[in-house]
Amino acid sequence: MAKSRRCCSGIGIAINKNTASALADTKRINERILVANFSGNPATTIIVHYSPTEGSADAEDHYNQLADAIRTIPKHNVLFVIGDFNAHLGKDFALFSYHDTTNSNGNFMIDLCQESDLVVTNTMFQKRKGKLWTYISDMTGHKSQVDYILVNRKWKNSVKNSEAYSSFSSLGSDHRIVTARVKLSLRTCKSPSKGVPYDWKALENPELQEKYSVEVKNRFTVLSQNCTDVTERYQHLVEAHNEASEKLVPKKKKKEKKSL
């Protein structure tokens, strides 16, 4: 779906041309956190980030800022948090993890998941170890799992697979690509309901006109009392008209279908 890359100027997100048409906006929180919102049904948000390395003094602050960014996302959105967390998760938290024990960044990540109700997708599925590790050290050849794709728990069952792929030759990176396959069941928008078929010709009656005007005026006065906002006053006017119509204006009679 997307991938993040480290560079001297921070992080970014790469998307294909078809996805670009659905990109609503992007917001750079800082040099390590980027939020991208996509329109659709449901709306989707991807937060790309790059955590400070294990043991860094600013690691905790980074995870706090990441949590703050997550809080701004509407609860109904599909949310993915992806990137290099520089975190090891132990088997006590993630059964299908590459590591047996959790490091310091891993504890920050666990707190983030619990606070924000997130699930780690690439530890959800049982895989051979070769599909779990995401980073290899150029110096020692040591392998570790530090890159993750997180999803909000509400959409957990939509994730059908998540794993790492070898891709060093094409990217020239010491990190592997981590992917998630997601299947969403989209709901069609409901057709707007038709308005009540009032018989507006009935208002040609002067007596009914007077009653209708008085009813709207009195109801509007009650609803808009102590209200100074123009938009809100307009909504109250609409509501007063709707209530007066329901109370006083007769509805059109349904036409009987003629049998052939």
C-alpha positions, 0 to 999 in steps of 0.5 A: 500500500505504501512505504516510508524511507529515511532520508536527510530531510525526514520521512515521506510516503509513496503512492501510485497514480490511482491512489493519488486521486484519493489523497485528501491532504497530508500533514507534517507533524515534525521531521519524523511523523507524517499524516496522510488522509485519503477520502473514501468509504470508509476514509483512510489515514496513514501515519508514517514515522521513523522512531529514534534508535533504541536507547535515544533520549528523545525516543519517549517524546517521539512516541508521545508525539505519535500518540498525540497525532493518533488522537486527532484521527476520527475514530471511524477512519481506517488507520494505519501507523507504519514505519521503522519503530526501532522496537523489538517485541517479545513473545509475551506481547506478540506470539508470532514475533521474531524476538523473544524479549522486548526492548525499551522502544518496544515498551513504548510501542506496546504502550502506544498500541494499548492506549490507541487500541492498535494491533500489530499486523505483521505479528498476527500471522504465523510465519517462518522466521525468514518472513518476520525479520525486517532489518539486517545490520551492514556491520554485523549481519545481525537480523531484527524486526523493527519495521511494523504496520499497525492498524486500529483494532476496529479494522483488524479482521480486514487485514488478511496477511502481513509479512516482510519481503526481500527487496535490497537489490531494488531499494539499496536499503538495509531494511526490507519492505513490509506489506499488509493485504487488506480487504475492506467491505465497503458500504454503498451510500444510502439514497437520500430520503425523499421529502415529505409530500406536503400539499403546499397549495393548501397555503393559498388559504389565507387563514392557514397562511396566518396560522403557519406564519405565527407557528413558525415565528413562535417556534423560531423565537423559542429555538433561537433564544440567546443564539447569536451564530448566524448558521445556527439561527438558520438551522433553527429557522429550518427546524421551525418550518419543518415543525410547522409543516408537520403540524399544519400542512396536509400531505398529498393524497396518494394517487390510486393506480388504475387497473388495466 
